[in-house]
Amino acid sequence: MRMTRTQAITFLLNNPAGYAKLVGFDKLTELHNGWIKDMITGKKDATLQAHRLSYKTTCVSLSLALSVILLPKHKLMFLRKTDNDVKEVIRQVQNILQNPRTNQFVRAIYGTDLKLPVQSVTEITTNLSLDVRGTSQLVGMGIGSSLTGKHFDRIYTDDVVNLKDRQSKAERDRTKMVYQELQNIKNRGGRIYNTGTPWHKDDAFTLMPEPRKYDCYSTGIIPEEELDELRSRMLPSLFAANYELKHIASEDVIFTTPNTGESPAMAEQGVCHIDAAYGGEDYTAFTIVKKREGKYYVFGKLWHRHIDECLDEIIELRQSFRAGRISCENNADKGYLRKELVRRGERVNGYHESMNKYFKITSYLKFAWQDIYFVLGTDNAYIDQICDYNEHAEHDDAPDSLASLIRELYGKADRERTLLWV
């Protein structure tokens, strides 16, 4: 593909979606073409709210890559919620820049091959702009990073507001404080471009320019039958936030009528989990789950007792179901339960739990609920505690235990379909 300098620049500026197809992104449409053009050429601060699965982060990645090429003297910043989220996008930008088709455009514009003398999990600098001060062309940061002393011409924020902001006022305040600081590190004449989805009526989007909104009905990207499935597997408030871009009150009823009455044999040879109580009002929950052809067969037991008073029965139940290892978290007891189970000859997976409990239950367990079948012998109290669960529930031991195992047994296809990974 031979091009003059003018042809190359014109093509990249006017048809970025066409460029995207050349480097492997073949699902972008004329809608995305407009998004990317505005991200690259716009002058004022702006906000784009688009539903999940709308390819908005892909558009941001392409915009960053094209800005590195077309605006080599500009200093770019990319901000996301966590450092790991940043690394994923910076890696994608590197892949775009290293694509042979990209190099053809660079050669046509600059008469040289594109090289990346600086490329790390958070920074990129090309040979098109080697700053004598050593400042990278593109810097990626999580909102917990220090912004002191930094200055950028263009700042891109993507999903800096997420479920944590919905659940925690402290998190909303932290995100707002970071966003306000961005105005201080934006160079004169610079720009902040925000992308994401709303989570709370008082989240950081209230500080951003009035957004252009693209909900799941206006883009036509997601087929109606797929939307119906997503809606059935999510809380109405989460579907409204992520796909309809609106806020509705949290619902009290999360889990509808359970599937029950399956043979206990269907849960045999499964894996186990203990949510232990150490006194007070908490319950000890024991769960066995066997995944068969995409369905989860569950045996659950609930005791309003200290874990030490339940261990003998738990081990007997595990043996009677010929189940495998037992998982339990180490947070509360510093590994006491894991050590005691090992002492008794059990195979144990001790882990540190870092995920918000409500998030875990309302994403993993809610997503799989239609495919969960409780076997005969499961305590009615265990099932009732799950069906009675809501954001303000007094007890959550059974849903927490079952959600932990569902998370452990999720397959790749499940992850790609549920809220956590879109």
C-alpha positions as CSV (number, residue, x, y, z in Angstrom):
1,M,0.0,0.0,0.0
2,R,1.8,3.1,-1.3
3,M,0.7,6.5,0.0
4,T,1.9,10.1,0.0
5,R,2.3,11.9,3.3
6,T,-0.9,13.8,2.7
7,Q,-2.9,10.7,1.8
8,A,-1.7,8.9,5.0
9,I,-2.5,11.8,7.3
10,T,-5.9,12.3,5.7
11,F,-6.8,8.7,5.9
12,L,-5.9,8.4,9.6
13,L,-7.7,11.6,10.5
14,N,-10.9,11.0,8.5
15,N,-11.2,7.2,8.6
16,P,-9.8,5.9,11.8
17,A,-12.3,3.0,11.8
18,G,-10.9,2.0,8.4
19,Y,-7.4,2.0,10.0
20,A,-8.7,0.0,12.9
21,K,-9.8,-2.7,10.5
22,L,-6.3,-2.8,8.9
23,V,-4.8,-3.5,12.3
24,G,-7.3,-6.2,13.3
25,F,-10.3,-4.4,14.9
26,D,-13.0,-5.4,12.4
27,K,-16.2,-4.7,14.5
28,L,-16.0,-0.9,14.6
29,T,-18.6,1.0,12.7
30,E,-19.2,4.6,11.5
31,L,-20.4,5.4,15.0
32,H,-16.9,4.5,16.4
33,N,-15.3,6.4,13.6
34,G,-16.9,9.5,14.9
35,W,-15.9,8.7,18.5
36,I,-12.2,8.2,17.6
37,K,-12.1,11.4,15.4
38,D,-13.4,13.5,18.3
39,M,-10.9,11.8,20.7
40,I,-8.0,12.8,18.5
41,T,-9.0,16.2,17.0
42,G,-11.3,17.7,19.6
43,K,-10.2,20.8,21.6
44,K,-12.5,21.1,24.6
45,D,-12.9,18.7,27.6
46,A,-15.5,16.1,26.7
47,T,-17.3,13.1,28.1
48,L,-18.6,10.0,26.3
49,Q,-20.9,7.6,28.1
50,A,-21.5,4.4,26.3
51,H,-22.8,1.0,27.3
52,R,-20.7,-2.0,28.1
53,L,-19.7,-4.0,25.1
54,S,-19.8,-0.9,22.9
55,Y,-16.0,-1.0,22.2
56,K,-15.4,2.4,23.7
57,T,-12.1,1.2,25.4
58,T,-11.0,-0.2,22.0
59,C,-11.7,3.3,20.6
60,V,-9.6,4.9,23.3
61,S,-6.7,2.5,22.6
62,L,-6.8,3.3,18.9
63,S,-7.0,7.1,19.7
64,L,-3.9,6.8,21.9
65,A,-2.0,5.0,19.3
66,L,-3.0,7.5,16.6
67,S,-2.3,10.5,18.8
68,V,1.2,9.1,19.4
69,I,1.8,9.1,15.7
70,L,-0.1,12.3,14.6
71,L,0.7,14.4,17.7
72,P,4.2,13.3,18.5
73,K,5.1,16.4,20.6
74,H,2.0,16.1,22.8
75,K,2.3,14.4,26.2
76,L,-0.5,12.0,26.7
77,M,-1.8,10.5,29.9
78,F,-4.2,7.5,30.3
79,L,-6.0,7.1,33.6
80,R,-8.0,4.1,34.8
81,K,-9.2,2.8,38.1
82,T,-6.4,0.3,38.8
83,D,-2.8,-0.2,37.6
84,N,-3.8,-3.6,36.2
85,D,-6.5,-2.0,34.1
86,V,-4.0,0.5,32.8
87,K,-1.5,-2.2,31.8
88,E,-4.1,-4.0,29.7
89,V,-4.7,-0.9,27.5
90,I,-1.1,0.2,27.3
91,R,-0.2,-3.3,26.0
92,Q,-2.9,-3.0,23.4
93,V,-1.6,0.4,22.3
94,Q,1.9,-1.1,21.9
95,N,0.5,-3.9,19.8
96,I,-1.3,-1.4,17.5
97,L,1.9,0.6,17.1
98,Q,4.0,-2.5,16.3
99,N,1.6,-3.7,13.7
100,P,3.2,-3.6,10.2
101,R,0.3,-1.7,8.8
102,T,0.9,1.1,11.3
103,N,4.5,1.3,10.2
104,Q,3.4,1.8,6.6
105,F,1.6,4.9,7.6
106,V,4.5,6.2,9.7
107,R,6.9,5.6,6.8
108,A,4.7,7.5,4.5
109,I,4.3,10.5,6.9
110,Y,7.8,10.7,8.4
111,G,10.0,8.7,6.0
112,T,11.3,6.4,8.7
113,D,10.3,3.2,10.4
114,L,8.5,3.4,13.7
115,K,10.5,2.4,16.8
116,L,9.6,2.3,20.4
117,P,12.8,3.0,22.4
118,V,10.6,3.2,25.6
119,Q,7.9,0.6,26.1
120,S,6.9,-0.7,29.5
121,V,3.7,-1.7,31.2
122,T,2.9,1.9,31.8
123,E,4.9,4.1,29.3
124,I,5.5,4.4,25.6
125,T,7.8,6.7,23.7
126,T,8.5,6.5,19.9
127,N,11.4,7.7,17.8
128,L,9.0,10.3,16.5
129,S,9.5,12.4,19.7
130,L,12.5,11.7,21.9
131,D,12.0,14.4,24.6
132,V,15.4,15.7,25.9
133,R,13.8,15.8,29.4
134,G,13.1,12.1,29.2
135,T,9.3,12.5,29.4
136,S,7.4,9.7,27.8
137,Q,4.9,10.4,25.1
138,L,2.2,8.2,26.7
139,V,2.0,7.5,30.5
140,G,-0.6,5.2,32.0
141,M,-1.7,5.5,35.6
142,G,-4.2,4.2,38.1
143,I,-6.1,6.7,40.2
144,G,-4.0,5.7,43.2
145,S,-0.8,6.9,41.6
146,S,0.8,10.2,42.5
147,L,0.1,13.1,40.1
148,T,2.4,15.6,41.8
149,G,4.7,17.4,39.4
150,K,3.3,15.8,36.2
151,H,1.9,17.8,33.2
152,F,0.1,16.5,30.1
153,D,-1.4,18.0,27.0
154,R,-4.1,15.4,26.7
155,I,-5.6,13.3,29.4
156,Y,-7.8,10.3,28.7
157,T,-9.8,8.8,31.6
158,D,-11.6,5.5,31.0
159,D,-13.8,3.7,33.6
160,V,-12.4,5.6,36.5
161,V,-15.9,5.2,37.9
162,N,-16.9,1.6,38.6
163,L,-19.0,-0.6,41.0
164,K,-16.8,0.5,44.0
165,D,-18.1,4.0,43.5
166,R,-21.7,2.7,43.6
167,Q,-21.1,1.0,46.9
168,S,-18.9,3.4,48.7
169,K,-19.1,7.2,49.3
170,A,-15.5,7.1,50.4
171,E,-14.6,5.7,47.0
172,R,-16.7,8.3,45.2
173,D,-15.0,11.1,47.1
174,R,-11.6,9.6,46.3
175,T,-12.4,9.4,42.6
176,K,-13.7,13.0,42.6
177,M,-10.6,14.3,44.3
178,V,-8.3,12.6,41.7
179,Y,-10.4,13.9,38.8
180,Q,-10.3,17.5,40.2
181,E,-6.5,17.2,40.4
182,L,-6.4,16.4,36.7
183,Q,-7.3,20.0,36.0
184,N,-4.1,21.1,37.7
185,I,-1.8,18.8,35.6
186,K,-3.4,19.6,32.3
187,N,-1.2,22.0,30.3
188,R,-2.6,25.3,29.0
189,G,-4.7,24.6,26.0
190,G,-4.9,20.9,26.9
191,R,-7.8,18.6,27.0
192,I,-9.4,15.9,29.2
193,Y,-11.5,13.3,27.5
194,N,-13.6,11.0,29.7
195,T,-15.2,7.6,28.8
196,G,-17.1,5.2,30.9
197,T,-20.5,4.3,32.3
198,P,-22.4,5.9,35.3
199,W,-22.8,4.0,38.6
200,H,-24.2,6.5,41.1
201,K,-26.1,9.7,40.9
202,D,-23.3,11.4,42.9
203,D,-20.2,9.9,41.2
204,A,-17.4,11.7,39.5
205,F,-19.3,12.1,36.3
206,T,-21.1,15.0,38.1
207,L,-17.7,16.9,37.7
208,M,-17.3,16.2,34.0
209,P,-18.7,17.9,31.0
210,E,-22.2,17.0,30.0
211,P,-21.9,13.6,28.4
212,R,-22.9,12.4,25.0
213,K,-24.8,9.2,25.8
214,Y,-25.1,6.0,23.8
215,D,-27.2,3.3,25.5
216,C,-27.7,-0.3,24.4
217,Y,-30.8,0.5,22.4
218,S,-29.4,3.4,20.4
219,T,-26.1,1.8,19.1
220,G,-27.7,-1.5,17.8
221,I,-24.4,-3.2,18.7
222,I,-25.9,-5.9,21.0
223,P,-28.6,-8.1,19.5
224,E,-31.9,-8.1,21.4
225,E,-31.7,-11.7,22.4
226,E,-28.2,-11.1,23.9
227,L,-29.6,-8.1,25.8
228,D,-32.4,-10.3,27.1
229,E,-29.9,-12.8,28.5
230,L,-27.7,-10.1,30.0
231,R,-30.8,-8.6,31.7
232,S,-31.9,-11.9,33.1
233,R,-28.5,-12.5,34.6
234,M,-27.9,-9.1,36.3
235,L,-29.6,-7.0,38.9
236,P,-32.0,-4.5,37.3
237,S,-30.0,-1.6,38.8
238,L,-26.7,-2.9,37.4
239,F,-28.2,-3.5,34.0
240,A,-29.7,0.0,34.0
241,A,-26.3,1.5,34.9
242,N,-24.2,-0.6,32.5
243,Y,-26.4,-0.8,29.5
244,E,-29.1,1.8,29.8
245,L,-26.8,4.5,31.3
246,K,-29.3,5.4,34.0
247,H,-29.7,5.1,37.8
248,I,-32.4,3.2,39.5
249,A,-32.7,2.2,43.2
250,S,-31.1,-1.0,44.4
251,E,-33.6,-3.8,44.5
252,D,-34.4,-5.9,47.6
253,V,-35.1,-9.1,45.8
254,I,-32.0,-10.5,44.0
255,F,-32.5,-14.2,43.7
256,T,-35.8,-15.6,42.4
257,T,-37.3,-19.0,42.9
258,P,-34.5,-21.6,43.3
259,N,-34.1,-24.8,41.3
260,T,-34.4,-27.6,43.8
261,G,-35.0,-31.4,44.2
262,E,-32.0,-32.8,42.3
263,S,-30.5,-36.1,43.3
264,P,-27.6,-35.8,45.8
265,A,-25.5,-37.9,43.4
266,M,-25.3,-34.9,41.1
267,A,-23.2,-33.0,43.6
268,E,-20.8,-36.0,44.2
269,Q,-17.1,-35.5,43.5
270,G,-17.5,-31.7,43.6
271,V,-15.3,-29.1,45.4
272,C,-16.1,-27.6,48.8
273,H,-16.0,-24.3,50.6
274,I,-16.4,-23.3,54.2
275,D,-17.5,-19.8,55.4
276,A,-16.6,-20.1,59.0
277,A,-18.2,-18.5,62.1
278,Y,-16.1,-17.7,65.1
279,G,-18.9,-16.8,67.5
280,G,-21.5,-14.0,67.6
281,E,-24.4,-14.0,65.3
282,D,-22.6,-15.4,62.2
283,Y,-23.4,-18.8,60.7
284,T,-21.0,-21.5,59.5
285,A,-21.8,-22.4,55.9
286,F,-20.5,-25.5,54.1
287,T,-21.0,-25.8,50.3
288,I,-20.3,-28.6,47.8
289,V,-20.6,-27.8,44.1
290,K,-20.2,-30.1,41.1
291,K,-20.2,-28.4,37.7
292,R,-21.7,-30.6,35.0
293,E,-22.3,-29.5,31.4
294,G,-22.6,-25.8,32.4
295,K,-24.9,-26.4,35.4
296,Y,-23.9,-26.2,39.0
297,Y,-25.2,-28.9,41.4
298,V,-25.1,-27.6,45.0
299,F,-25.3,-29.2,48.4
300,G,-25.4,-26.7,51.3
301,K,-25.4,-26.9,55.0
302,L,-25.8,-24.1,57.6
303,W,-25.1,-24.1,61.3
304,H,-25.6,-21.3,63.8
305,R,-22.5,-22.5,65.6
306,H,-18.7,-21.9,65.9
307,I,-16.7,-23.6,63.2
308,D,-15.0,-25.9,65.8
309,E,-18.3,-27.4,66.6
310,C,-19.1,-28.2,62.9
311,L,-15.8,-29.6,61.6
312,D,-16.5,-33.3,62.4
313,E,-19.8,-33.2,60.5
314,I,-18.2,-31.1,57.6
315,I,-15.5,-33.8,57.1
316,E,-18.1,-36.6,57.2
317,L,-20.2,-34.8,54.6
318,R,-17.2,-34.2,52.4
319,Q,-16.4,-37.9,52.6
320,S,-20.0,-39.1,52.0
321,F,-20.1,-36.9,48.8
322,R,-16.6,-38.1,47.8
323,A,-15.8,-34.5,47.3
324,G,-12.4,-32.9,46.7
325,R,-10.5,-30.2,48.4
326,I,-12.0,-27.6,50.7
327,S,-11.5,-23.9,50.1
328,C,-11.5,-21.3,53.0
329,E,-10.4,-17.8,53.3
330,N,-7.5,-16.8,55.7
331,N,-8.5,-13.2,56.3
332,A,-10.3,-13.5,59.7
333,D,-8.5,-16.3,61.4
334,K,-4.9,-15.9,60.0
335,G,-5.0,-19.4,58.6
336,Y,-6.3,-21.2,61.7
337,L,-9.0,-23.2,59.9
338,R,-6.7,-24.2,57.0
339,K,-4.1,-25.5,59.5
340,E,-6.7,-27.4,61.5
341,L,-8.2,-29.0,58.3
342,V,-4.7,-30.0,57.2
343,R,-4.0,-31.5,60.6
344,R,-7.1,-33.7,60.2
345,G,-5.8,-34.9,56.8
346,E,-7.9,-32.7,54.5
347,R,-6.8,-31.2,51.2
348,V,-7.2,-27.5,51.6
349,N,-7.0,-24.3,49.5
350,G,-6.5,-21.3,51.8
351,Y,-6.8,-18.0,50.1
352,H,-6.9,-14.3,50.9
353,E,-10.2,-12.7,49.9
354,S,-9.9,-9.2,48.4
355,M,-13.2,-8.9,46.5
356,N,-16.1,-6.9,47.9
357,K,-18.7,-9.4,49.2
358,Y,-21.7,-7.7,47.7
359,F,-19.9,-7.4,44.3
360,K,-19.0,-11.1,44.4
361,I,-22.5,-12.3,45.2
362,T,-24.4,-10.0,42.9
363,S,-22.1,-10.7,39.9
364,Y,-20.9,-14.3,40.1
365,L,-23.9,-15.9,42.0
366,K,-26.5,-13.8,40.2
367,F,-25.0,-14.5,36.8
368,A,-25.1,-18.3,37.4
369,W,-28.4,-18.4,39.3
370,Q,-30.5,-19.9,36.5
371,D,-27.9,-22.7,36.2
372,I,-27.7,-23.5,39.9
373,Y,-29.6,-26.7,41.1
374,F,-29.8,-27.5,44.8
375,V,-29.7,-31.2,45.6
376,L,-31.9,-33.0,48.1
377,G,-30.6,-32.8,51.6
378,T,-29.5,-29.1,51.3
379,D,-30.7,-27.2,54.4
380,N,-33.8,-25.1,53.7
381,A,-32.1,-22.4,55.9
382,Y,-29.1,-22.4,53.5
383,I,-31.4,-21.8,50.5
384,D,-33.5,-19.3,52.4
385,Q,-30.5,-17.2,53.4
386,I,-29.5,-17.0,49.7
387,C,-33.0,-16.1,48.6
388,D,-33.4,-13.5,51.3
389,Y,-30.0,-11.8,50.5
390,N,-29.9,-8.2,49.6
391,E,-27.5,-5.3,50.0
392,H,-28.5,-4.8,53.6
393,A,-29.0,-8.4,54.6
394,E,-28.1,-9.3,58.2
395,H,-26.6,-12.7,57.3
396,D,-24.7,-13.6,54.1
397,D,-22.7,-16.7,55.0
398,A,-24.5,-19.1,52.6
399,P,-24.5,-16.8,49.5
400,D,-20.9,-15.8,50.2
401,S,-19.8,-19.5,50.4
402,L,-21.7,-20.4,47.2
403,A,-20.5,-17.3,45.3
404,S,-16.9,-18.2,46.2
405,L,-17.2,-21.6,44.6
406,I,-19.1,-20.4,41.6
407,R,-16.2,-17.9,41.0
408,E,-13.7,-20.7,41.3
409,L,-15.5,-22.9,38.8
410,Y,-16.2,-20.2,36.2
411,G,-15.0,-21.0,32.7
412,K,-13.6,-18.6,30.1
413,A,-16.9,-18.4,28.3
414,D,-18.7,-17.5,31.5
415,R,-16.2,-14.7,32.3
416,E,-16.5,-13.2,28.8
417,R,-20.3,-12.9,29.3
418,T,-20.6,-11.6,32.8
419,L,-20.4,-8.0,34.0
420,L,-17.0,-8.3,35.6
421,W,-15.2,-8.7,32.3
422,V,-17.1,-6.5,29.9
